[in-house]
Amino acid sequence: MTVLIDIRTDGFPQELESVIETVALESLKSENFCEACEISVSIVDNAEIHQINKQFRGIDRPTDVLSFPQLTFAEDEIMERNENDEIVLGDIIISLERAQEQAEAYGHSLKREIAFLTAHSMLHLLGYDHMEPEEEAEMFAKQHEILERVGIPRA
């Protein structure tokens, strides 16, 4: 697995890069996704995620995280591969500002919030959604399980 991390804002603690990688790997393991893959993670500020959210989702406000899956997991889907023959799984964009705000509001660490947002987005890249109550319950249970397994449970 290759995790490409692009820090595009100030103040991101470098040690959290390994948290992103660990959670991404555990997310793949939890879904028995054994193929070599590439994931892109960008850490941005609220202004940038606001612009991306407006451009790609038509929502004119910042958000905490955006996921752009490259796979639909449809039968016979041709999976894009990078130069290392890894499947290009997709892109994750995290607002550092929003993550900091949410960590404070929920009374937990930035590490925990970044881990949660990574697990959430990885599940989107792996085909999950939360548009219906049943989907949301399943996705949130999987997030909880992933974070427990990496030792970053909800406090």
C-alpha positions in Angstrom: 0.0 0.0 0.0 1.2 3.5 -0.9 -0.2 6.4 1.0 0.7 9.7 -0.6 0.3 12.5 2.0 0.2 16.1 0.8 0.3 18.6 3.6 -1.1 21.9 2.2 -1.6 23.9 5.4 0.5 24.8 8.4 0.4 23.2 11.8 -0.1 19.5 10.9 1.9 17.4 13.4 4.2 15.2 11.4 3.7 12.2 13.7 0.0 12.1 12.5 1.2 10.9 9.1 1.9 7.5 10.6 -1.6 7.5 12.2 -3.1 8.0 8.7 -1.1 5.2 7.3 -1.9 2.8 10.2 -5.6 3.5 10.0 -5.7 3.2 6.2 -3.9 -0.2 6.4 -6.3 -1.4 9.1 -9.3 -0.3 7.1 -8.1 -2.4 4.1 -7.5 -5.4 6.4 -10.9 -5.0 7.9 -12.5 -5.4 4.5 -10.1 -8.1 3.4 -8.8 -5.9 0.6 -5.5 -7.6 -0.2 -4.6 -5.9 -3.4 -1.7 -3.5 -3.5 -3.2 0.0 -3.7 -2.5 3.7 -3.7 -4.3 6.2 -1.6 -3.9 10.0 -1.7 -4.5 12.0 1.4 -4.4 15.8 1.3 -4.4 17.9 4.5 -5.9 21.4 3.8 -7.4 24.4 5.5 -11.1 25.3 5.6 -10.9 27.7 2.7 -9.5 25.0 0.4 -11.9 22.3 1.4 -14.8 24.8 1.1 -13.7 25.5 -2.5 -13.4 21.7 -3.3 -16.8 21.0 -1.6 -18.5 23.7 -3.7 -16.8 22.6 -6.9 -17.4 18.9 -6.7 -20.5 18.6 -4.5 -22.3 21.9 -5.0 -22.2 22.5 -1.2 -21.1 26.1 -0.4 -19.4 25.6 2.9 -16.3 23.9 4.4 -16.6 20.3 5.7 -14.3 18.0 7.7 -13.4 15.5 5.1 -14.1 14.6 1.5 -13.6 11.2 -0.2 -13.2 10.6 -3.9 -13.4 6.9 -4.6 -11.9 5.7 -7.9 -13.7 2.3 -7.7 -17.4 1.4 -7.8 -16.7 -2.3 -7.0 -18.9 -3.3 -9.9 -18.4 -6.7 -11.5 -15.9 -6.5 -14.4 -14.8 -3.0 -13.4 -11.4 -2.2 -14.9 -9.3 -0.8 -12.0 -6.9 2.0 -12.7 -3.4 1.1 -11.7 -0.4 3.3 -11.0 3.2 2.9 -12.3 3.8 0.4 -9.5 0.8 -1.8 -10.6 -1.1 -0.7 -7.5 -4.8 -0.1 -7.7 -5.6 3.6 -7.4 -8.2 3.5 -4.6 -9.0 7.2 -4.4 -8.4 10.5 -2.7 -9.1 11.7 0.8 -9.1 15.4 1.7 -9.1 16.4 5.4 -9.5 19.9 6.7 -7.0 20.3 9.6 -8.9 23.4 10.9 -12.2 21.5 11.0 -10.5 18.4 12.6 -9.0 20.6 15.3 -12.4 22.3 16.0 -14.2 18.9 16.2 -11.5 17.4 18.4 -12.0 20.2 20.8 -15.8 20.1 20.6 -15.8 16.3 21.2 -13.2 16.5 24.0 -10.7 14.2 22.4 -7.3 14.5 20.8 -6.4 15.7 17.2 -4.9 12.3 16.8 -8.2 10.6 17.5 -10.1 13.0 15.1 -7.6 12.5 12.3 -7.8 8.7 12.8 -11.7 8.8 12.8 -11.8 10.9 9.6 -9.3 8.6 7.9 -11.3 5.5 8.8 -14.5 7.2 7.7 -13.0 8.1 4.3 -11.3 4.8 3.8 -14.7 3.1 4.1 -16.0 5.5 1.5 -13.1 4.5 -0.8 -14.0 0.9 -0.1 -17.6 1.3 -1.3 -19.5 2.2 1.9 -21.9 5.1 2.3 -24.3 6.4 5.0 -27.2 7.8 3.1 -29.7 5.4 4.7 -29.9 4.7 8.5 -28.9 1.0 8.0 -25.9 2.0 5.9 -24.9 4.6 8.5 -25.1 2.1 11.4 -23.0 -0.4 9.5 -20.4 2.2 8.5 -20.1 3.7 12.0 -19.8 0.2 13.5 -16.9 -0.6 11.1 -15.2 2.8 11.9 -15.5 2.0 15.6 -14.0 -1.5 15.1 -11.1 -0.1 13.0 -10.2 2.5 15.6 -10.4 -0.1 18.4 -8.0 -2.3 16.6 -5.4 0.4 16.1 -5.7 1.4 19.7 -7.4 4.8 19.2 -10.9 4.2 20.7 -13.4 7.0 21.5 -12.5 8.2 25.0 
